[in-house]
């Protein structure tokens, strides 16, 4: 079977940690921030982990 190409859109959005976990940015932090509470904006700003079956698909897409 030939090598798979890295999916560049996924590679730009998701980072691999040193322990092998996947981190991603949270949604809803790009605009209309005046109506969102401080705690909500703070939570949006923290990275989230990609888990479960989605992580398996993402790892394949980024070539890990």
PyMOL Python script that loads the backbone (N, CA, C, O; Angstrom):
from pymol import cmd

cmd.read_pdbstr("""\
ATOM      1  N   UNK A   1       0.836  -1.179   0.000  1.00  0.00           N
ATOM      2  CA  UNK A   1       0.000   0.000   0.000  1.00  0.00           C
ATOM      3  C   UNK A   1       0.891   1.256   0.000  1.00  0.00           C
ATOM      4  O   UNK A   1       1.874   1.299   0.740  1.00  0.00           O
ATOM      5  N   UNK A   2       0.572   2.276  -0.809  1.00  0.00           N
ATOM      6  CA  UNK A   2       1.423   3.467  -0.867  1.00  0.00           C
ATOM      7  C   UNK A   2       1.304   4.318   0.396  1.00  0.00           C
ATOM      8  O   UNK A   2       0.370   4.179   1.185  1.00  0.00           O
ATOM      9  N   UNK A   3       2.279   5.197   0.551  1.00  0.00           N
ATOM     10  CA  UNK A   3       2.258   6.118   1.679  1.00  0.00           C
ATOM     11  C   UNK A   3       1.068   7.069   1.546  1.00  0.00           C
ATOM     12  O   UNK A   3       0.643   7.401   0.439  1.00  0.00           O
ATOM     13  N   UNK A   4       0.537   7.503   2.697  1.00  0.00           N
ATOM     14  CA  UNK A   4      -0.562   8.466   2.694  1.00  0.00           C
ATOM     15  C   UNK A   4      -0.004   9.878   2.822  1.00  0.00           C
ATOM     16  O   UNK A   4       0.941  10.119   3.573  1.00  0.00           O
ATOM     17  N   UNK A   5      -0.594  10.796   2.087  1.00  0.00           N
ATOM     18  CA  UNK A   5      -0.190  12.192   2.210  1.00  0.00           C
ATOM     19  C   UNK A   5      -0.804  12.786   3.475  1.00  0.00           C
ATOM     20  O   UNK A   5      -1.907  12.418   3.879  1.00  0.00           O
ATOM     21  N   UNK A   6      -0.070  13.708   4.091  1.00  0.00           N
ATOM     22  CA  UNK A   6      -0.575  14.421   5.261  1.00  0.00           C
ATOM     23  C   UNK A   6      -1.691  15.356   4.834  1.00  0.00           C
ATOM     24  O   UNK A   6      -1.564  16.063   3.834  1.00  0.00           O
ATOM     25  N   UNK A   7      -2.781  15.365   5.584  1.00  0.00           N
ATOM     26  CA  UNK A   7      -3.877  16.305   5.319  1.00  0.00           C
ATOM     27  C   UNK A   7      -3.479  17.632   5.954  1.00  0.00           C
ATOM     28  O   UNK A   7      -3.538  17.791   7.174  1.00  0.00           O
ATOM     29  N   UNK A   8      -3.072  18.583   5.116  1.00  0.00           N
ATOM     30  CA  UNK A   8      -2.476  19.823   5.601  1.00  0.00           C
ATOM     31  C   UNK A   8      -3.447  20.689   6.406  1.00  0.00           C
ATOM     32  O   UNK A   8      -3.030  21.371   7.342  1.00  0.00           O
ATOM     33  N   UNK A   9      -4.741  20.671   6.052  1.00  0.00           N
ATOM     34  CA  UNK A   9      -5.721  21.440   6.810  1.00  0.00           C
ATOM     35  C   UNK A   9      -5.818  20.954   8.245  1.00  0.00           C
ATOM     36  O   UNK A   9      -5.936  21.750   9.176  1.00  0.00           O
ATOM     37  N   UNK A  10      -5.769  19.634   8.416  1.00  0.00           N
ATOM     38  CA  UNK A  10      -5.806  19.042   9.763  1.00  0.00           C
ATOM     39  C   UNK A  10      -4.495  19.309  10.498  1.00  0.00           C
ATOM     40  O   UNK A  10      -4.501  19.612  11.691  1.00  0.00           O
ATOM     41  N   UNK A  11      -3.381  19.197   9.794  1.00  0.00           N
ATOM     42  CA  UNK A  11      -2.069  19.382  10.421  1.00  0.00           C
ATOM     43  C   UNK A  11      -1.888  20.792  10.959  1.00  0.00           C
ATOM     44  O   UNK A  11      -1.202  20.983  11.964  1.00  0.00           O
ATOM     45  N   UNK A  12      -2.492  21.789  10.307  1.00  0.00           N
ATOM     46  CA  UNK A  12      -2.387  23.168  10.761  1.00  0.00           C
ATOM     47  C   UNK A  12      -3.249  23.425  11.995  1.00  0.00           C
ATOM     48  O   UNK A  12      -2.936  24.317  12.784  1.00  0.00           O
ATOM     49  N   UNK A  13      -4.314  22.671  12.173  1.00  0.00           N
ATOM     50  CA  UNK A  13      -5.260  22.910  13.264  1.00  0.00           C
ATOM     51  C   UNK A  13      -4.988  22.082  14.510  1.00  0.00           C
ATOM     52  O   UNK A  13      -5.375  22.482  15.607  1.00  0.00           O
ATOM     53  N   UNK A  14      -4.337  20.948  14.368  1.00  0.00           N
ATOM     54  CA  UNK A  14      -4.165  20.029  15.489  1.00  0.00           C
ATOM     55  C   UNK A  14      -2.693  19.764  15.727  1.00  0.00           C
ATOM     56  O   UNK A  14      -1.943  19.495  14.788  1.00  0.00           O
ATOM     57  N   UNK A  15      -2.276  19.839  16.993  1.00  0.00           N
ATOM     58  CA  UNK A  15      -0.886  19.610  17.358  1.00  0.00           C
ATOM     59  C   UNK A  15      -0.774  18.323  18.167  1.00  0.00           C
ATOM     60  O   UNK A  15      -1.671  17.966  18.930  1.00  0.00           O
ATOM     61  N   UNK A  16       0.333  17.650  17.982  1.00  0.00           N
ATOM     62  CA  UNK A  16       0.623  16.419  18.706  1.00  0.00           C
ATOM     63  C   UNK A  16       1.499  16.761  19.909  1.00  0.00           C
ATOM     64  O   UNK A  16       2.532  17.412  19.755  1.00  0.00           O
ATOM     65  N   UNK A  17       1.098  16.330  21.104  1.00  0.00           N
ATOM     66  CA  UNK A  17       1.890  16.590  22.302  1.00  0.00           C
ATOM     67  C   UNK A  17       3.010  15.568  22.412  1.00  0.00           C
ATOM     68  O   UNK A  17       3.052  14.597  21.657  1.00  0.00           O
ATOM     69  N   UNK A  18       3.906  15.788  23.346  1.00  0.00           N
ATOM     70  CA  UNK A  18       5.045  14.880  23.515  1.00  0.00           C
ATOM     71  C   UNK A  18       4.611  13.507  24.010  1.00  0.00           C
ATOM     72  O   UNK A  18       5.320  12.522  23.807  1.00  0.00           O
ATOM     73  N   UNK A  19       3.443  13.434  24.662  1.00  0.00           N
ATOM     74  CA  UNK A  19       2.949  12.140  25.145  1.00  0.00           C
ATOM     75  C   UNK A  19       2.099  11.413  24.099  1.00  0.00           C
ATOM     76  O   UNK A  19       1.625  10.302  24.336  1.00  0.00           O
ATOM     77  N   UNK A  20       1.914  12.054  22.938  1.00  0.00           N
ATOM     78  CA  UNK A  20       1.159  11.412  21.866  1.00  0.00           C
ATOM     79  C   UNK A  20      -0.310  11.788  21.803  1.00  0.00           C
ATOM     80  O   UNK A  20      -1.061  11.243  20.993  1.00  0.00           O
ATOM     81  N   UNK A  21      -0.728  12.732  22.665  1.00  0.00           N
ATOM     82  CA  UNK A  21      -2.123  13.180  22.629  1.00  0.00           C
ATOM     83  C   UNK A  21      -2.276  14.283  21.585  1.00  0.00           C
ATOM     84  O   UNK A  21      -1.294  14.881  21.147  1.00  0.00           O
ATOM     85  N   UNK A  22      -3.507  14.539  21.199  1.00  0.00           N
ATOM     86  CA  UNK A  22      -3.806  15.555  20.201  1.00  0.00           C
ATOM     87  C   UNK A  22      -4.520  16.729  20.858  1.00  0.00           C
ATOM     88  O   UNK A  22      -5.456  16.534  21.633  1.00  0.00           O
ATOM     89  N   UNK A  23      -4.081  17.949  20.550  1.00  0.00           N
ATOM     90  CA  UNK A  23      -4.744  19.135  21.068  1.00  0.00           C
ATOM     91  C   UNK A  23      -5.284  19.964  19.918  1.00  0.00           C
ATOM     92  O   UNK A  23      -4.721  19.982  18.824  1.00  0.00           O
ATOM     93  N   UNK A  24      -6.390  20.651  20.189  1.00  0.00           N
ATOM     94  CA  UNK A  24      -7.036  21.486  19.185  1.00  0.00           C
ATOM     95  C   UNK A  24      -7.532  22.764  19.838  1.00  0.00           C
ATOM     96  O   UNK A  24      -7.637  22.847  21.062  1.00  0.00           O
ATOM     97  N   UNK A  25      -7.837  23.765  19.011  1.00  0.00           N
ATOM     98  CA  UNK A  25      -8.445  24.999  19.501  1.00  0.00           C
ATOM     99  C   UNK A  25      -9.936  24.786  19.674  1.00  0.00           C
ATOM    100  O   UNK A  25     -10.536  23.926  19.029  1.00  0.00           O
ATOM    101  N   UNK A  26     -10.525  25.581  20.556  1.00  0.00           N
ATOM    102  CA  UNK A  26     -11.976  25.510  20.739  1.00  0.00           C
ATOM    103  C   UNK A  26     -12.669  26.462  19.781  1.00  0.00           C
ATOM    104  O   UNK A  26     -12.092  27.456  19.339  1.00  0.00           O
ATOM    105  N   UNK A  27     -13.912  26.140  19.470  1.00  0.00           N
ATOM    106  CA  UNK A  27     -14.711  26.963  18.570  1.00  0.00           C
ATOM    107  C   UNK A  27     -15.323  28.150  19.320  1.00  0.00           C
ATOM    108  O   UNK A  27     -15.270  28.218  20.548  1.00  0.00           O
ATOM    109  N   UNK A  28     -15.895  29.071  18.569  1.00  0.00           N
ATOM    110  CA  UNK A  28     -16.661  30.226  19.058  1.00  0.00           C
ATOM    111  C   UNK A  28     -15.811  31.324  19.690  1.00  0.00           C
ATOM    112  O   UNK A  28     -16.340  32.115  20.471  1.00  0.00           O
ATOM    113  N   UNK A  29     -14.532  31.405  19.390  1.00  0.00           N
ATOM    114  CA  UNK A  29     -13.687  32.450  19.970  1.00  0.00           C
ATOM    115  C   UNK A  29     -13.229  33.490  18.976  1.00  0.00           C
ATOM    116  O   UNK A  29     -12.341  34.286  19.282  1.00  0.00           O
ATOM    117  N   UNK A  30     -13.814  33.502  17.792  1.00  0.00           N
ATOM    118  CA  UNK A  30     -13.339  34.385  16.744  1.00  0.00           C
ATOM    119  C   UNK A  30     -13.981  35.751  16.686  1.00  0.00           C
ATOM    120  O   UNK A  30     -13.320  36.719  16.310  1.00  0.00           O
ATOM    121  N   UNK A  31     -15.234  35.861  17.041  1.00  0.00           N
ATOM    122  CA  UNK A  31     -15.940  37.138  16.917  1.00  0.00           C
ATOM    123  C   UNK A  31     -17.125  37.158  17.880  1.00  0.00           C
ATOM    124  O   UNK A  31     -17.444  36.160  18.526  1.00  0.00           O
ATOM    125  N   UNK A  32     -17.771  38.328  17.958  1.00  0.00           N
ATOM    126  CA  UNK A  32     -18.911  38.537  18.861  1.00  0.00           C
ATOM    127  C   UNK A  32     -18.549  38.192  20.305  1.00  0.00           C
ATOM    128  O   UNK A  32     -19.270  37.460  20.984  1.00  0.00           O
ATOM    129  N   UNK A  33     -17.420  38.731  20.759  1.00  0.00           N
ATOM    130  CA  UNK A  33     -16.934  38.404  22.097  1.00  0.00           C
ATOM    131  C   UNK A  33     -17.534  39.298  23.185  1.00  0.00           C
ATOM    132  O   UNK A  33     -17.426  38.986  24.371  1.00  0.00           O
ATOM    133  N   UNK A  34     -18.154  40.391  22.793  1.00  0.00           N
ATOM    134  CA  UNK A  34     -18.697  41.325  23.792  1.00  0.00           C
ATOM    135  C   UNK A  34     -19.837  40.711  24.583  1.00  0.00           C
ATOM    136  O   UNK A  34     -20.009  41.019  25.762  1.00  0.00           O
ATOM    137  N   UNK A  35     -20.616  39.849  23.951  1.00  0.00           N
ATOM    138  CA  UNK A  35     -21.761  39.247  24.641  1.00  0.00           C
ATOM    139  C   UNK A  35     -21.395  38.011  25.459  1.00  0.00           C
ATOM    140  O   UNK A  35     -22.212  37.528  26.243  1.00  0.00           O
ATOM    141  N   UNK A  36     -20.192  37.500  25.291  1.00  0.00           N
ATOM    142  CA  UNK A  36     -19.778  36.298  26.023  1.00  0.00           C
ATOM    143  C   UNK A  36     -19.144  36.694  27.350  1.00  0.00           C
ATOM    144  O   UNK A  36     -18.452  37.707  27.443  1.00  0.00           O
ATOM    145  N   UNK A  37     -19.387  35.887  28.367  1.00  0.00           N
ATOM    146  CA  UNK A  37     -18.869  36.192  29.694  1.00  0.00           C
ATOM    147  C   UNK A  37     -17.361  35.949  29.745  1.00  0.00           C
ATOM    148  O   UNK A  37     -16.796  35.260  28.895  1.00  0.00           O
ATOM    149  N   UNK A  38     -16.732  36.528  30.752  1.00  0.00           N
ATOM    150  CA  UNK A  38     -15.291  36.392  30.921  1.00  0.00           C
ATOM    151  C   UNK A  38     -14.885  34.932  31.080  1.00  0.00           C
ATOM    152  O   UNK A  38     -13.910  34.475  30.485  1.00  0.00           O
ATOM    153  N   UNK A  39     -15.651  34.212  31.893  1.00  0.00           N
ATOM    154  CA  UNK A  39     -15.318  32.807  32.153  1.00  0.00           C
ATOM    155  C   UNK A  39     -15.486  31.959  30.892  1.00  0.00           C
ATOM    156  O   UNK A  39     -14.718  31.028  30.648  1.00  0.00           O
ATOM    157  N   UNK A  40     -16.498  32.293  30.103  1.00  0.00           N
ATOM    158  CA  UNK A  40     -16.734  31.560  28.853  1.00  0.00           C
ATOM    159  C   UNK A  40     -15.596  31.805  27.857  1.00  0.00           C
ATOM    160  O   UNK A  40     -15.117  30.875  27.207  1.00  0.00           O
ATOM    161  N   UNK A  41     -15.172  33.064  27.748  1.00  0.00           N
ATOM    162  CA  UNK A  41     -14.068  33.400  26.847  1.00  0.00           C
ATOM    163  C   UNK A  41     -12.767  32.751  27.304  1.00  0.00           C
ATOM    164  O   UNK A  41     -11.962  32.315  26.482  1.00  0.00           O
ATOM    165  N   UNK A  42     -12.566  32.690  28.617  1.00  0.00           N
ATOM    166  CA  UNK A  42     -11.373  32.068  29.174  1.00  0.00           C
ATOM    167  C   UNK A  42     -11.365  30.574  28.857  1.00  0.00           C
ATOM    168  O   UNK A  42     -10.320  30.010  28.533  1.00  0.00           O
ATOM    169  N   UNK A  43     -12.522  29.939  28.952  1.00  0.00           N
ATOM    170  CA  UNK A  43     -12.639  28.525  28.652  1.00  0.00           C
ATOM    171  C   UNK A  43     -12.408  28.247  27.163  1.00  0.00           C
ATOM    172  O   UNK A  43     -11.797  27.241  26.802  1.00  0.00           O
ATOM    173  N   UNK A  44     -12.896  29.134  26.312  1.00  0.00           N
ATOM    174  CA  UNK A  44     -12.691  28.999  24.869  1.00  0.00           C
ATOM    175  C   UNK A  44     -11.207  29.076  24.526  1.00  0.00           C
ATOM    176  O   UNK A  44     -10.737  28.422  23.595  1.00  0.00           O
ATOM    177  N   UNK A  45     -10.475  29.889  25.295  1.00  0.00           N
ATOM    178  CA  UNK A  45      -9.062  30.124  25.018  1.00  0.00           C
ATOM    179  C   UNK A  45      -8.158  28.945  25.384  1.00  0.00           C
ATOM    180  O   UNK A  45      -7.011  28.896  24.940  1.00  0.00           O
ATOM    181  N   UNK A  46      -8.646  28.004  26.179  1.00  0.00           N
ATOM    182  CA  UNK A  46      -7.824  26.859  26.572  1.00  0.00           C
ATOM    183  C   UNK A  46      -7.893  25.776  25.507  1.00  0.00           C
ATOM    184  O   UNK A  46      -8.944  25.595  24.893  1.00  0.00           O
ATOM    185  N   UNK A  47      -6.793  25.043  25.266  1.00  0.00           N
ATOM    186  CA  UNK A  47      -6.834  23.980  24.269  1.00  0.00           C
ATOM    187  C   UNK A  47      -7.653  22.789  24.748  1.00  0.00           C
ATOM    188  O   UNK A  47      -7.772  22.546  25.949  1.00  0.00           O
ATOM    189  N   UNK A  48      -8.209  22.058  23.805  1.00  0.00           N
ATOM    190  CA  UNK A  48      -9.002  20.871  24.116  1.00  0.00           C
ATOM    191  C   UNK A  48      -8.326  19.648  23.518  1.00  0.00           C
ATOM    192  O   UNK A  48      -7.551  19.766  22.570  1.00  0.00           O
ATOM    193  N   UNK A  49      -8.613  18.491  24.061  1.00  0.00           N
ATOM    194  CA  UNK A  49      -8.038  17.245  23.564  1.00  0.00           C
ATOM    195  C   UNK A  49      -8.976  16.599  22.550  1.00  0.00           C
ATOM    196  O   UNK A  49     -10.199  16.691  22.657  1.00  0.00           O
ATOM    197  N   UNK A  50      -8.372  15.946  21.571  1.00  0.00           N
ATOM    198  CA  UNK A  50      -9.146  15.154  20.609  1.00  0.00           C
ATOM    199  C   UNK A  50      -9.105  13.725  21.129  1.00  0.00           C
ATOM    200  O   UNK A  50      -8.027  13.168  21.333  1.00  0.00           O
ATOM    201  N   UNK A  51     -10.288  13.123  21.346  1.00  0.00           N
ATOM    202  CA  UNK A  51     -10.337  11.800  21.963  1.00  0.00           C
ATOM    203  C   UNK A  51     -11.190  10.835  21.146  1.00  0.00           C
ATOM    204  O   UNK A  51     -11.890  11.226  20.211  1.00  0.00           O
ATOM    205  N   UNK A  52     -11.111   9.579  21.524  1.00  0.00           N
ATOM    206  CA  UNK A  52     -11.987   8.550  20.962  1.00  0.00           C
ATOM    207  C   UNK A  52     -11.686   8.206  19.524  1.00  0.00           C
ATOM    208  O   UNK A  52     -10.538   8.257  19.084  1.00  0.00           O
ATOM    209  N   UNK A  53     -12.729   7.854  18.796  1.00  0.00           N
ATOM    210  CA  UNK A  53     -12.568   7.415  17.416  1.00  0.00           C
ATOM    211  C   UNK A  53     -12.125   8.567  16.517  1.00  0.00           C
ATOM    212  O   UNK A  53     -11.492   8.348  15.485  1.00  0.00           O
ATOM    213  N   UNK A  54     -12.462   9.800  16.916  1.00  0.00           N
ATOM    214  CA  UNK A  54     -12.025  10.964  16.138  1.00  0.00           C
ATOM    215  C   UNK A  54     -10.501  11.085  16.168  1.00  0.00           C
ATOM    216  O   UNK A  54      -9.888  11.455  15.166  1.00  0.00           O
ATOM    217  N   UNK A  55      -9.892  10.777  17.307  1.00  0.00           N
ATOM    218  CA  UNK A  55      -8.437  10.847  17.431  1.00  0.00           C
ATOM    219  C   UNK A  55      -7.752   9.862  16.489  1.00  0.00           C
ATOM    220  O   UNK A  55      -6.705  10.170  15.920  1.00  0.00           O
ATOM    221  N   UNK A  56      -8.330   8.704  16.328  1.00  0.00           N
ATOM    222  CA  UNK A  56      -7.782   7.685  15.435  1.00  0.00           C
ATOM    223  C   UNK A  56      -7.780   8.204  13.989  1.00  0.00           C
ATOM    224  O   UNK A  56      -6.801   8.046  13.260  1.00  0.00           O
ATOM    225  N   UNK A  57      -8.906   8.830  13.590  1.00  0.00           N
ATOM    226  CA  UNK A  57      -9.007   9.369  12.230  1.00  0.00           C
ATOM    227  C   UNK A  57      -8.035  10.539  12.025  1.00  0.00           C
ATOM    228  O   UNK A  57      -7.425  10.659  10.962  1.00  0.00           O
ATOM    229  N   UNK A  58      -7.893  11.384  13.024  1.00  0.00           N
ATOM    230  CA  UNK A  58      -7.014  12.546  12.921  1.00  0.00           C
ATOM    231  C   UNK A  58      -5.558  12.106  12.842  1.00  0.00           C
ATOM    232  O   UNK A  58      -4.785  12.657  12.058  1.00  0.00           O
ATOM    233  N   UNK A  59      -5.182  11.123  13.645  1.00  0.00           N
ATOM    234  CA  UNK A  59      -3.796  10.627  13.619  1.00  0.00           C
ATOM    235  C   UNK A  59      -3.445  10.073  12.249  1.00  0.00           C
ATOM    236  O   UNK A  59      -2.326  10.246  11.766  1.00  0.00           O
ATOM    237  N   UNK A  60      -4.399   9.412  11.633  1.00  0.00           N
ATOM    238  CA  UNK A  60      -4.179   8.888  10.289  1.00  0.00           C
ATOM    239  C   UNK A  60      -4.024  10.040   9.294  1.00  0.00           C
ATOM    240  O   UNK A  60      -3.189   9.982   8.392  1.00  0.00           O
ATOM    241  N   UNK A  61      -4.836  11.085   9.467  1.00  0.00           N
ATOM    242  CA  UNK A  61      -4.812  12.231   8.561  1.00  0.00           C
ATOM    243  C   UNK A  61      -3.498  13.013   8.637  1.00  0.00           C
ATOM    244  O   UNK A  61      -3.022  13.534   7.629  1.00  0.00           O
ATOM    245  N   UNK A  62      -2.914  13.091   9.841  1.00  0.00           N
ATOM    246  CA  UNK A  62      -1.659  13.834   9.991  1.00  0.00           C
ATOM    247  C   UNK A  62      -0.438  12.929   9.906  1.00  0.00           C
ATOM    248  O   UNK A  62       0.695  13.393  10.033  1.00  0.00           O
ATOM    249  N   UNK A  63      -0.666  11.652   9.692  1.00  0.00           N
ATOM    250  CA  UNK A  63       0.454  10.739   9.431  1.00  0.00           C
ATOM    251  C   UNK A  63       1.226  10.304  10.658  1.00  0.00           C
ATOM    252  O   UNK A  63       2.452  10.198  10.615  1.00  0.00           O
ATOM    253  N   UNK A  64       0.527  10.053  11.749  1.00  0.00           N
ATOM    254  CA  UNK A  64       1.191   9.593  12.990  1.00  0.00           C
ATOM    255  C   UNK A  64       0.972   8.112  13.159  1.00  0.00           C
ATOM    256  O   UNK A  64       1.444   7.526  14.133  1.00  0.00           O
TER     257      UNK A  64
END
""", "prot")
cmd.dss("prot")
cmd.show_as("cartoon", "prot")
cmd.util.cbc("prot")
cmd.orient("prot")
